[in-house]
Amino acid sequence: MLVLIGILIIIAGFLLRFNPLLVIMASALATGLAAGLDIAAIVAAFGKAFNDTRYVSIVWIVLPVIGLLEAYGLQQHARSLIGRMKGATLGRLLTSYLLLRQAMAAVGLTSVAGHPQTVRPLVAPMAEAAAEAKNAALSGDQREEVKAFAAATDNVGLFFGEDIFLAIGSILLMKGVLEGYGYVIEPLHFSLWAIPTAIAAFIIHGLRLRRLEKRMAQQDRMQEASA
Amino acid sequence: MITLGFVYVLAGLTFAAFAFLGLRDRTNPKRFGNAAFWGLLAVSMLAGDRLGDFGNGLLVLALVAIAGTGQIGRAPGGDVPPDVQAQRAAKHGNFLLLVALIIPAVALAGTFLFKWVPGLADPKQATLISLALGVLIALAVGMARLKPPPLLPLEQGRRLLDAVGWAAILPQMLASLGAVFALAGVGEVVGDLIGTAIPEGSLFGATLAFGLGMALFTMVMGNAFAAFPVMLAAVGMPLLIKQYGGDPAVVAAIGMLAGFCGTLMTPMAANFNLVPAALLELKNPYGVIKAQIGTAVPLLAVNILFIWLFAF
Protein backbone atom coordinates (compact mmCIF):
# COMPACT_ATOMS: atom_id res chain seq x y z
CA MET A 1 0.00 0.00 0.00
CA LEU A 2 2.82 2.40 0.91
CA VAL A 3 4.11 2.42 -2.70
CA LEU A 4 0.92 4.28 -3.73
CA ILE A 5 2.39 7.42 -2.14
CA GLY A 6 4.01 8.20 -5.48
CA ILE A 7 0.58 8.40 -7.15
CA LEU A 8 -0.66 10.78 -4.44
CA ILE A 9 2.39 12.99 -4.95
CA ILE A 10 1.76 13.09 -8.72
CA ILE A 11 -1.92 14.00 -8.34
CA ALA A 12 -1.29 16.64 -5.65
CA GLY A 13 1.72 18.05 -7.52
CA PHE A 14 -0.15 18.42 -10.82
CA LEU A 15 -3.22 19.91 -9.08
CA LEU A 16 -1.10 22.45 -7.20
CA ARG A 17 0.80 23.17 -10.44
CA PHE A 18 4.28 22.62 -9.08
CA ASN A 19 6.95 22.19 -11.75
CA PRO A 20 6.11 18.71 -13.15
CA LEU A 21 9.77 17.68 -13.42
CA LEU A 22 10.19 18.21 -9.65
CA VAL A 23 6.91 16.39 -8.96
CA ILE A 24 8.00 13.40 -11.05
CA MET A 25 11.39 13.19 -9.32
CA ALA A 26 9.77 13.44 -5.86
CA SER A 27 7.26 10.75 -6.80
CA ALA A 28 10.01 8.42 -8.08
CA LEU A 29 12.10 8.88 -4.91
CA ALA A 30 9.12 8.39 -2.56
CA THR A 31 7.88 5.31 -4.44
CA GLY A 32 11.34 3.75 -4.51
CA LEU A 33 11.96 4.42 -0.82
CA ALA A 34 8.52 3.01 0.08
CA ALA A 35 9.44 -0.16 -1.82
CA GLY A 36 12.67 -0.44 0.19
CA LEU A 37 15.13 0.65 -2.51
CA ASP A 38 18.08 2.86 -1.59
CA ILE A 39 18.51 6.26 -3.22
CA ALA A 40 21.42 5.24 -5.46
CA ALA A 41 19.37 2.34 -6.84
CA ILE A 42 16.40 4.63 -7.56
CA VAL A 43 18.61 7.18 -9.32
CA ALA A 44 20.21 4.40 -11.39
CA ALA A 45 16.83 2.86 -12.30
CA PHE A 46 15.52 6.26 -13.36
CA GLY A 47 18.68 6.99 -15.33
CA LYS A 48 18.53 3.67 -17.16
CA ALA A 49 14.89 4.21 -18.14
CA PHE A 50 15.65 7.79 -19.23
CA ASN A 51 18.44 6.55 -21.49
CA ASP A 52 16.31 3.72 -22.89
CA THR A 53 13.47 6.11 -23.82
CA ARG A 54 15.54 8.78 -25.59
CA TYR A 55 13.71 8.04 -28.85
CA VAL A 56 10.69 9.84 -27.34
CA SER A 57 12.56 13.16 -27.50
CA ILE A 58 14.11 12.93 -30.98
CA VAL A 59 11.01 14.40 -32.60
CA TRP A 60 12.43 17.85 -31.75
CA ILE A 61 14.89 17.56 -34.63
CA VAL A 62 12.06 18.74 -36.91
CA LEU A 63 12.13 22.20 -35.29
CA PRO A 64 14.87 23.76 -37.48
CA VAL A 65 12.82 22.93 -40.59
CA ILE A 66 9.59 24.22 -39.03
CA GLY A 67 11.46 27.34 -37.82
CA LEU A 68 12.85 28.01 -41.31
CA LEU A 69 9.48 27.55 -43.02
CA GLU A 70 7.63 29.66 -40.45
CA ALA A 71 10.15 32.49 -40.83
CA TYR A 72 9.32 32.46 -44.56
CA GLY A 73 5.58 32.58 -43.88
CA LEU A 74 4.34 28.96 -43.90
CA GLN A 75 1.60 29.68 -41.34
CA GLN A 76 0.37 32.70 -43.35
CA HIS A 77 0.35 30.62 -46.50
CA ALA A 78 -1.60 27.80 -44.85
CA ARG A 79 -4.11 30.40 -43.66
CA SER A 80 -4.51 32.08 -47.04
CA LEU A 81 -5.01 28.71 -48.75
CA ILE A 82 -7.96 27.95 -46.48
CA GLY A 83 -9.24 31.51 -46.79
CA ARG A 84 -9.51 31.03 -50.56
CA MET A 85 -11.44 27.75 -50.28
CA LYS A 86 -15.14 28.57 -50.16
CA GLY A 87 -16.35 25.29 -48.63
CA ALA A 88 -13.65 24.97 -45.98
CA THR A 89 -15.39 25.38 -42.64
CA LEU A 90 -13.76 24.67 -39.28
CA GLY A 91 -15.84 21.52 -38.79
CA ARG A 92 -15.20 20.12 -42.27
CA LEU A 93 -11.48 20.88 -42.16
CA LEU A 94 -10.84 19.19 -38.80
CA THR A 95 -13.16 16.27 -39.61
CA SER A 96 -11.19 15.65 -42.82
CA TYR A 97 -7.94 15.73 -40.86
CA LEU A 98 -9.44 13.32 -38.30
CA LEU A 99 -10.32 10.84 -41.05
CA LEU A 100 -6.92 11.21 -42.71
CA ARG A 101 -5.07 10.73 -39.42
CA GLN A 102 -7.15 7.66 -38.51
CA ALA A 103 -6.63 6.12 -41.96
CA MET A 104 -2.86 6.72 -41.91
CA ALA A 105 -2.51 5.35 -38.37
CA ALA A 106 -4.58 2.32 -39.37
CA VAL A 107 -1.95 1.38 -41.95
CA GLY A 108 0.85 1.90 -39.44
CA LEU A 109 1.91 5.43 -40.38
CA THR A 110 1.75 6.90 -36.89
CA SER A 111 4.81 9.19 -36.97
CA VAL A 112 3.99 10.70 -40.36
CA ALA A 113 1.85 13.38 -38.77
CA GLY A 114 1.99 14.82 -35.26
CA HIS A 115 2.01 17.98 -33.18
CA PRO A 116 5.42 19.38 -34.22
CA GLN A 117 5.31 18.00 -37.80
CA THR A 118 1.79 18.88 -38.93
CA VAL A 119 -0.41 20.45 -36.22
CA ARG A 120 1.66 23.53 -35.40
CA PRO A 121 2.77 24.49 -38.93
CA LEU A 122 -0.36 23.45 -40.88
CA VAL A 123 -3.49 22.19 -39.13
CA ALA A 124 -3.76 24.81 -36.35
CA PRO A 125 -3.26 27.86 -38.65
CA MET A 126 -5.66 26.33 -41.21
CA ALA A 127 -8.27 25.76 -38.50
CA GLU A 128 -7.88 29.37 -37.33
CA ALA A 129 -8.28 30.62 -40.90
CA ALA A 130 -11.37 28.46 -41.42
CA ALA A 131 -12.90 29.83 -38.22
CA GLU A 132 -12.01 33.38 -39.25
CA ALA A 133 -13.69 32.94 -42.63
CA LYS A 134 -17.03 32.40 -40.87
CA ASN A 135 -16.59 34.67 -37.88
CA ALA A 136 -15.73 38.33 -38.18
CA ALA A 137 -13.04 38.33 -35.53
CA LEU A 138 -11.91 35.56 -33.20
CA SER A 139 -11.60 36.47 -29.54
CA GLY A 140 -8.51 35.30 -27.69
CA ASP A 141 -10.50 32.52 -26.00
CA GLN A 142 -12.00 31.36 -29.29
CA ARG A 143 -8.58 31.26 -30.94
CA GLU A 144 -7.28 29.24 -28.00
CA GLU A 145 -10.17 26.78 -28.28
CA VAL A 146 -9.70 26.32 -32.04
CA LYS A 147 -6.00 25.55 -31.56
CA ALA A 148 -6.75 23.15 -28.69
CA PHE A 149 -9.28 21.31 -30.88
CA ALA A 150 -6.70 21.03 -33.68
CA ALA A 151 -4.34 19.25 -31.27
CA ALA A 152 -7.18 17.16 -29.80
CA THR A 153 -8.23 16.02 -33.27
CA ASP A 154 -4.71 14.79 -33.99
CA ASN A 155 -4.72 12.76 -30.77
CA VAL A 156 -8.17 11.23 -31.30
CA GLY A 157 -7.27 10.30 -34.90
CA LEU A 158 -4.01 8.69 -33.84
CA PHE A 159 -5.32 6.76 -30.82
CA PHE A 160 -8.40 5.33 -32.51
CA GLY A 161 -6.71 4.47 -35.79
CA GLU A 162 -3.42 2.90 -34.74
CA ASP A 163 -4.88 -0.21 -33.11
CA ILE A 164 -6.30 -1.31 -36.47
CA PHE A 165 -2.71 -1.81 -37.65
CA LEU A 166 -1.42 -5.34 -37.05
CA ALA A 167 2.12 -4.63 -35.98
CA ILE A 168 1.58 -1.74 -33.58
CA GLY A 169 3.13 -2.00 -30.11
CA SER A 170 -0.17 -2.27 -28.23
CA ILE A 171 -1.30 -5.27 -30.31
CA LEU A 172 1.99 -7.04 -29.78
CA LEU A 173 1.66 -6.31 -26.06
CA MET A 174 -1.87 -7.78 -25.92
CA LYS A 175 -0.73 -10.86 -27.83
CA GLY A 176 2.24 -11.34 -25.53
CA VAL A 177 0.26 -10.89 -22.30
CA LEU A 178 -2.54 -13.25 -23.38
CA GLU A 179 -0.02 -15.87 -24.47
CA GLY A 180 1.33 -15.75 -20.93
CA TYR A 181 -2.11 -17.03 -19.85
CA GLY A 182 -2.12 -19.73 -22.55
CA TYR A 183 -4.36 -17.99 -25.12
CA VAL A 184 -2.72 -17.85 -28.55
CA ILE A 185 -4.52 -15.21 -30.64
CA GLU A 186 -3.73 -13.95 -34.13
CA PRO A 187 -3.00 -10.18 -34.24
CA LEU A 188 -5.72 -9.83 -36.90
CA HIS A 189 -8.44 -10.52 -34.29
CA PHE A 190 -7.29 -7.61 -32.10
CA SER A 191 -7.14 -5.39 -35.20
CA LEU A 192 -10.68 -6.21 -36.30
CA TRP A 193 -12.11 -5.55 -32.83
CA ALA A 194 -10.55 -2.09 -32.89
CA ILE A 195 -12.75 -1.09 -35.85
CA PRO A 196 -16.11 -0.55 -34.02
CA THR A 197 -14.42 1.85 -31.59
CA ALA A 198 -12.64 3.64 -34.45
CA ILE A 199 -16.00 4.30 -36.10
CA ALA A 200 -17.54 5.43 -32.80
CA ALA A 201 -14.59 7.80 -32.19
CA PHE A 202 -15.02 9.33 -35.66
CA ILE A 203 -18.76 9.89 -35.10
CA ILE A 204 -18.44 11.30 -31.57
CA HIS A 205 -15.51 13.61 -32.29
CA GLY A 206 -16.96 14.61 -35.68
CA LEU A 207 -20.22 15.65 -34.02
CA ARG A 208 -18.29 17.67 -31.45
CA LEU A 209 -16.39 19.46 -34.22
CA ARG A 210 -19.71 20.39 -35.88
CA ARG A 211 -21.02 21.70 -32.58
CA LEU A 212 -17.83 23.71 -32.07
CA GLU A 213 -18.34 25.35 -35.46
CA LYS A 214 -22.00 26.15 -34.68
CA ARG A 215 -21.16 27.46 -31.23
CA MET A 216 -18.55 29.82 -32.67
CA ALA A 217 -20.99 31.15 -35.27
CA GLN A 218 -23.56 31.70 -32.51
CA GLN A 219 -21.09 33.59 -30.32
CA ASP A 220 -20.31 35.72 -33.35
CA ARG A 221 -23.97 36.56 -33.92
CA MET A 222 -24.41 37.46 -30.26
CA GLN A 223 -21.40 39.72 -30.44
CA GLU A 224 -22.76 41.48 -33.52
CA ALA A 225 -26.15 41.92 -31.86
CA SER A 226 -24.59 43.51 -28.80
CA ALA A 227 -22.29 45.74 -30.85
CA MET B 1 23.24 0.13 -42.24
CA ILE B 2 21.56 3.16 -40.64
CA THR B 3 20.50 2.54 -37.06
CA LEU B 4 18.78 4.52 -34.33
CA GLY B 5 22.31 5.52 -33.24
CA PHE B 6 22.52 7.81 -36.29
CA VAL B 7 19.29 9.55 -35.22
CA TYR B 8 20.62 10.00 -31.68
CA VAL B 9 23.79 11.63 -33.03
CA LEU B 10 21.71 13.96 -35.21
CA ALA B 11 19.50 14.85 -32.23
CA GLY B 12 22.56 15.32 -30.01
CA LEU B 13 24.18 17.71 -32.51
CA THR B 14 20.91 19.64 -32.87
CA PHE B 15 20.56 20.07 -29.09
CA ALA B 16 24.26 21.02 -28.83
CA ALA B 17 23.73 23.71 -31.47
CA PHE B 18 20.64 24.97 -29.59
CA ALA B 19 22.71 25.14 -26.39
CA PHE B 20 25.54 27.04 -28.10
CA LEU B 21 23.23 29.51 -29.86
CA GLY B 22 21.31 29.99 -26.62
CA LEU B 23 24.51 30.88 -24.81
CA ARG B 24 25.26 33.58 -27.42
CA ASP B 25 21.84 35.20 -26.98
CA ARG B 26 22.63 38.11 -24.65
CA THR B 27 19.03 39.35 -24.74
CA ASN B 28 18.00 36.34 -22.64
CA PRO B 29 18.65 36.68 -18.88
CA LYS B 30 18.31 32.89 -18.56
CA ARG B 31 20.80 32.03 -21.30
CA PHE B 32 23.15 30.10 -18.98
CA GLY B 33 20.35 27.90 -17.68
CA ASN B 34 19.10 27.27 -21.22
CA ALA B 35 22.57 26.38 -22.46
CA ALA B 36 23.17 23.99 -19.55
CA PHE B 37 19.76 22.31 -20.00
CA TRP B 38 19.99 21.68 -23.77
CA GLY B 39 23.70 20.93 -23.44
CA LEU B 40 23.00 18.14 -20.94
CA LEU B 41 20.33 16.77 -23.25
CA ALA B 42 22.90 16.80 -26.07
CA VAL B 43 25.27 14.79 -23.83
CA SER B 44 22.47 12.31 -23.14
CA MET B 45 21.77 11.84 -26.87
CA LEU B 46 25.44 11.62 -27.88
CA ALA B 47 26.95 9.67 -24.99
CA GLY B 48 24.05 8.27 -22.93
CA ASP B 49 25.13 4.67 -23.54
CA ARG B 50 28.59 5.37 -22.09
CA LEU B 51 27.44 7.18 -18.92
CA GLY B 52 26.16 4.14 -17.07
CA ASP B 53 22.80 3.93 -15.27
CA PHE B 54 23.86 6.01 -12.26
CA GLY B 55 25.57 8.57 -14.49
CA ASN B 56 22.38 8.96 -16.52
CA GLY B 57 20.46 9.30 -13.25
CA LEU B 58 22.74 12.15 -12.15
CA LEU B 59 22.24 13.80 -15.55
CA VAL B 60 18.47 13.65 -15.01
CA LEU B 61 18.82 15.11 -11.51
CA ALA B 62 20.81 18.01 -12.99
CA LEU B 63 18.14 18.61 -15.67
CA VAL B 64 15.43 18.62 -12.98
CA ALA B 65 17.46 20.97 -10.77
CA ILE B 66 17.97 23.46 -13.61
CA ALA B 67 14.35 23.46 -14.78
CA GLY B 68 12.76 23.02 -11.35
CA THR B 69 14.43 26.15 -9.98
CA GLY B 70 13.25 28.24 -12.94
CA GLN B 71 16.63 28.64 -14.64
CA ILE B 72 15.35 28.20 -18.19
CA GLY B 73 13.13 30.49 -20.25
CA ARG B 74 12.69 32.12 -23.62
CA ALA B 75 14.04 35.47 -24.68
CA PRO B 76 11.47 38.15 -25.54
CA GLY B 77 11.04 39.10 -29.20
CA GLY B 78 13.07 37.81 -32.11
CA ASP B 79 10.03 36.89 -34.21
CA VAL B 80 10.16 37.67 -37.91
CA PRO B 81 7.69 40.60 -38.27
CA PRO B 82 4.27 39.46 -39.58
CA ASP B 83 4.37 41.75 -42.64
CA VAL B 84 7.77 40.36 -43.69
CA GLN B 85 6.36 36.84 -43.23
CA ALA B 86 3.30 37.72 -45.32
CA GLN B 87 5.50 39.19 -48.08
CA ARG B 88 7.67 36.09 -48.15
CA ALA B 89 4.59 33.83 -48.04
CA ALA B 90 3.21 35.57 -51.13
CA LYS B 91 6.51 34.97 -52.92
CA HIS B 92 7.31 31.38 -51.87
CA GLY B 93 3.78 30.13 -51.03
CA ASN B 94 3.38 26.61 -52.28
CA PHE B 95 7.10 25.87 -52.14
CA LEU B 96 6.90 26.20 -48.33
CA LEU B 97 4.02 23.76 -48.26
CA LEU B 98 5.97 21.36 -50.44
CA VAL B 99 8.98 21.45 -48.08
CA ALA B 100 6.70 20.94 -45.07
CA LEU B 101 5.25 17.86 -46.75
CA ILE B 102 8.70 16.41 -47.55
CA ILE B 103 9.07 15.27 -43.92
CA PRO B 104 5.90 13.12 -43.79
CA ALA B 105 6.42 11.97 -47.40
CA VAL B 106 9.96 10.73 -46.73
CA ALA B 107 8.84 9.17 -43.43
CA LEU B 108 6.17 7.33 -45.39
CA ALA B 109 8.38 6.23 -48.28
CA GLY B 110 11.30 5.26 -46.04
CA THR B 111 9.09 3.16 -43.76
CA PHE B 112 8.15 0.97 -46.72
CA LEU B 113 11.54 1.06 -48.46
CA PHE B 114 13.52 0.01 -45.38
CA LYS B 115 11.14 -2.89 -44.71
CA TRP B 116 11.25 -4.17 -48.28
CA VAL B 117 14.95 -3.66 -48.96
CA PRO B 118 16.87 -5.18 -46.06
CA GLY B 119 20.33 -3.95 -45.12
CA LEU B 120 19.75 -0.22 -45.72
CA ALA B 121 18.44 0.67 -42.28
CA ASP B 122 17.27 -1.10 -39.13
CA PRO B 123 13.74 -2.18 -40.17
CA LYS B 124 12.48 -2.04 -36.57
CA GLN B 125 13.27 1.68 -36.41
CA ALA B 126 12.36 2.41 -40.05
CA THR B 127 9.93 5.25 -39.34
CA LEU B 128 12.13 7.14 -36.88
CA ILE B 129 15.14 6.84 -39.19
CA SER B 130 13.03 7.96 -42.17
CA LEU B 131 11.72 10.89 -40.15
CA ALA B 132 15.32 12.01 -39.50
CA LEU B 133 16.21 11.60 -43.19
CA GLY B 134 13.08 13.58 -44.11
CA VAL B 135 14.25 16.42 -41.86
CA LEU B 136 17.68 16.49 -43.53
CA ILE B 137 16.22 16.41 -47.05
CA ALA B 138 13.61 19.09 -46.27
CA LEU B 139 16.31 21.29 -44.76
CA ALA B 140 18.59 20.86 -47.78
CA VAL B 141 15.79 21.63 -50.27
CA GLY B 142 14.57 24.62 -48.24
CA MET B 143 18.06 26.09 -47.82
CA ALA B 144 18.90 25.66 -51.52
CA ARG B 145 15.88 27.61 -52.72
CA LEU B 146 15.27 30.13 -49.94
CA LYS B 147 18.97 30.91 -49.31
CA PRO B 148 18.45 32.13 -45.72
CA PRO B 149 21.35 33.15 -43.46
CA PRO B 150 23.06 29.79 -42.70
CA LEU B 151 22.19 29.74 -39.00
CA LEU B 152 18.55 30.82 -39.41
CA PRO B 153 16.97 27.31 -39.21
CA LEU B 154 18.86 26.48 -36.00
CA GLU B 155 18.16 29.94 -34.51
CA GLN B 156 14.43 29.69 -35.23
CA GLY B 157 14.33 26.05 -34.13
CA ARG B 158 15.99 27.03 -30.86
CA ARG B 159 13.40 29.76 -30.27
CA LEU B 160 10.58 27.26 -30.83
CA LEU B 161 12.18 24.81 -28.40
CA ASP B 162 12.74 27.56 -25.82
CA ALA B 163 9.00 28.27 -26.04
CA VAL B 164 8.27 24.61 -25.23
CA GLY B 165 10.86 24.70 -22.45
CA TRP B 166 11.14 21.89 -19.91
CA ALA B 167 7.94 20.29 -21.27
CA ALA B 168 10.17 18.99 -24.09
CA ILE B 169 11.55 16.24 -21.82
CA LEU B 170 8.37 15.63 -19.83
CA PRO B 171 7.33 12.56 -21.88
CA GLN B 172 10.72 10.95 -21.38
CA MET B 173 10.59 11.74 -17.63
CA LEU B 174 7.14 10.19 -17.25
CA ALA B 175 8.21 7.06 -19.11
CA SER B 176 11.10 6.75 -16.67
CA LEU B 177 8.78 7.24 -13.68
CA GLY B 178 6.74 4.34 -15.08
CA ALA B 179 9.85 2.17 -14.88
CA VAL B 180 10.32 3.04 -11.18
CA PHE B 181 6.61 2.32 -10.53
CA ALA B 182 7.03 -1.09 -12.17
CA LEU B 183 10.10 -1.80 -10.05
CA ALA B 184 8.20 -0.91 -6.87
CA GLY B 185 5.17 -3.07 -7.80
CA VAL B 186 2.65 -0.20 -7.91
CA GLY B 187 0.62 -1.98 -10.59
CA GLU B 188 -0.07 -5.08 -8.51
CA VAL B 189 -1.26 -3.01 -5.54
CA VAL B 190 -3.69 -0.99 -7.67
CA GLY B 191 -4.91 -4.13 -9.42
CA ASP B 192 -5.67 -5.80 -6.08
CA LEU B 193 -7.56 -2.73 -4.88
CA ILE B 194 -9.78 -2.62 -7.97
CA GLY B 195 -10.23 -6.41 -7.89
CA THR B 196 -11.72 -6.24 -4.38
CA ALA B 197 -14.12 -3.40 -5.32
CA ILE B 198 -16.21 -5.42 -7.79
CA PRO B 199 -19.72 -6.62 -6.78
CA GLU B 200 -19.96 -10.43 -6.70
CA GLY B 201 -21.77 -12.18 -9.56
CA SER B 202 -22.51 -9.16 -11.76
CA LEU B 203 -21.28 -9.51 -15.35
CA PHE B 204 -22.04 -5.89 -16.17
CA GLY B 205 -20.42 -4.76 -12.90
CA ALA B 206 -17.25 -6.63 -13.77
CA THR B 207 -17.21 -5.21 -17.32
CA LEU B 208 -17.74 -1.72 -15.94
CA ALA B 209 -14.93 -2.15 -13.41
CA PHE B 210 -12.60 -3.41 -16.15
CA GLY B 211 -13.31 -0.52 -18.53
CA LEU B 212 -13.24 2.18 -15.84
CA GLY B 213 -10.18 0.60 -14.25
CA MET B 214 -8.33 0.66 -17.58
CA ALA B 215 -9.18 4.34 -18.07
CA LEU B 216 -8.39 5.40 -14.49
CA PHE B 217 -5.17 3.47 -14.20
CA THR B 218 -4.09 4.79 -17.61
CA MET B 219 -4.74 8.31 -16.33
CA VAL B 220 -2.48 7.66 -13.34
CA MET B 221 0.31 6.06 -15.36
CA GLY B 222 -0.13 8.23 -18.46
CA ASN B 223 0.03 5.11 -20.61
CA ALA B 224 -2.44 2.34 -21.44
CA PHE B 225 0.42 -0.11 -21.96
CA ALA B 226 1.26 0.03 -18.25
CA ALA B 227 -2.39 -0.35 -17.24
CA PHE B 228 -3.20 -3.29 -19.51
CA PRO B 229 -1.25 -6.16 -17.88
CA VAL B 230 -2.37 -5.00 -14.41
CA MET B 231 -6.09 -4.71 -15.20
CA LEU B 232 -6.08 -7.93 -17.19
CA ALA B 233 -4.55 -9.79 -14.25
CA ALA B 234 -6.88 -8.17 -11.70
CA VAL B 235 -10.26 -8.26 -13.51
CA GLY B 236 -10.08 -9.20 -17.20
CA MET B 237 -8.56 -12.66 -16.89
CA PRO B 238 -10.08 -14.05 -13.64
CA LEU B 239 -13.60 -12.64 -14.12
CA LEU B 240 -14.40 -11.61 -17.70
CA ILE B 241 -12.50 -14.36 -19.52
CA LYS B 242 -12.30 -17.30 -17.05
CA GLN B 243 -15.50 -16.95 -15.00
CA TYR B 244 -17.89 -15.49 -17.61
CA GLY B 245 -16.25 -17.02 -20.71
CA GLY B 246 -15.66 -13.74 -22.56
CA ASP B 247 -13.79 -13.68 -25.89
CA PRO B 248 -10.19 -12.81 -24.94
CA ALA B 249 -9.56 -10.92 -28.22
CA VAL B 250 -12.55 -8.60 -27.60
CA VAL B 251 -11.78 -8.07 -23.92
CA ALA B 252 -8.15 -7.22 -24.69
CA ALA B 253 -8.63 -5.11 -27.83
CA ILE B 254 -11.54 -2.97 -26.62
CA GLY B 255 -10.15 -2.86 -23.06
CA MET B 256 -6.98 -1.30 -24.47
CA LEU B 257 -9.07 1.30 -26.31
CA ALA B 258 -10.93 2.10 -23.06
CA GLY B 259 -7.45 2.82 -21.69
CA PHE B 260 -6.77 5.17 -24.63
CA CYS B 261 -9.84 7.19 -23.54
CA GLY B 262 -8.00 7.69 -20.25
CA THR B 263 -4.90 8.86 -22.14
CA LEU B 264 -6.97 11.73 -23.59
CA MET B 265 -7.82 13.01 -20.10
CA THR B 266 -4.52 13.03 -18.21
CA PRO B 267 -1.59 15.44 -17.92
CA MET B 268 0.55 12.34 -17.35
CA ALA B 269 0.37 11.65 -21.11
CA ALA B 270 2.47 14.75 -21.58
CA ASN B 271 3.58 14.26 -25.16
CA PHE B 272 -0.02 14.15 -26.37
CA ASN B 273 -1.63 16.62 -23.97
CA LEU B 274 0.84 19.09 -22.43
CA VAL B 275 3.53 19.37 -25.11
CA PRO B 276 1.09 20.45 -27.85
CA ALA B 277 -0.37 23.09 -25.50
CA ALA B 278 3.15 24.50 -25.11
CA LEU B 279 3.93 24.11 -28.79
CA LEU B 280 0.76 25.96 -29.82
CA GLU B 281 1.45 28.58 -27.14
CA LEU B 282 -1.91 28.08 -25.39
CA LYS B 283 -2.48 30.11 -22.22
CA ASN B 284 -4.03 27.14 -20.41
CA PRO B 285 -1.56 24.21 -20.21
CA TYR B 286 -4.61 21.90 -19.82
CA GLY B 287 -6.42 23.39 -22.86
CA VAL B 288 -5.94 20.30 -25.03
CA ILE B 289 -7.23 17.99 -22.27
CA LYS B 290 -10.25 20.28 -21.86
CA ALA B 291 -11.01 19.92 -25.56
CA GLN B 292 -10.71 16.13 -25.35
CA ILE B 293 -12.84 15.28 -22.31
CA GLY B 294 -16.08 15.66 -24.27
CA THR B 295 -14.90 12.98 -26.70
CA ALA B 296 -13.20 10.70 -24.18
CA VAL B 297 -16.09 10.25 -21.70
CA PRO B 298 -18.81 9.18 -24.19
CA LEU B 299 -16.29 7.04 -26.07
CA LEU B 300 -15.31 5.29 -22.83
CA ALA B 301 -19.00 4.50 -22.22
CA VAL B 302 -19.27 3.14 -25.78
CA ASN B 303 -16.20 0.94 -25.25
CA ILE B 304 -17.58 -0.54 -22.04
CA LEU B 305 -20.87 -1.23 -23.84
CA PHE B 306 -18.99 -2.83 -26.76
CA ILE B 307 -17.13 -5.23 -24.46
CA TRP B 308 -20.41 -6.19 -22.81
CA LEU B 309 -22.16 -6.67 -26.19
CA PHE B 310 -19.42 -8.33 -28.23
CA ALA B 311 -17.42 -10.43 -25.74
CA PHE B 312 -20.25 -12.52 -24.29
Interface residues (C-beta under 8 A of the other chain):
Chain A: M1 V3 L4 G6 I7 I10 I11 F14 N19 P20 L21 L22 I24 M25 S27 A28 T31 G32 A34 A35 L37 A40 I42 V43 A44 A45 F46 G47 K48 A49 F50 N51 D52 T53 R54 Y55 V56 S57 I58 V59 W60 I61 V62 L63 P64 V65 I66 G67 L68 L69 E70 A71 Y72 G73 L74 Q75 Q76 H77 A78 S80 L81 G108 L109 T110 S111 V112 A113 H115 P116 Q117 T118 V119 R120 P121 L122 A124 G140 E144 E145 K147 A148 F149 A150 A151 A152 D154 N155 V156 L158 F159 F160 D163 G169 S170 I171 L173 M174 V177 L178 Y181 Y183 I185 H189 F190 S191 W193 A194 P196 T197 A200 A201 I204 H205 R208
Chain B: L4 V7 Y8 L10 A11 T14 F15 L41 S44 M45 G48 D49 L51 G52 D53 F54 G55 N56 G57 L58 L59 V60 L61 L63 V64 A67 G68 G70 V80 P82 Q85 A86 Q87 R88 A89 A90 H92 G93 N94 L96 L97 V99 A100 I103 P104 A107 L108 T111 Q125 T127 L128 L131 A132 V135 A138 L139 G142 M143 L146 P148 L152 P153 L154 E155 Q156 G157 R158 R159 L160 L161 W166 A167 A168 I169 L170 P171 Q172 M173 L174 A175 S176 L177 G178 A179 V180 F181 L183 A184 G185 V186 V189 V190 V220 A224 F225 F228 P229 L232 M237 I241 P248 A249 V250 A252 A253 I254 M256 L257 F260 T263 L264 P267 M268 A270 N271 F272 N273 L274 V275 P276 A277 L279 L280 L282 K283 N284 G287 V288 K290 A291 Q292 G294 T295 P298 L299 V302 N303 F306 F310
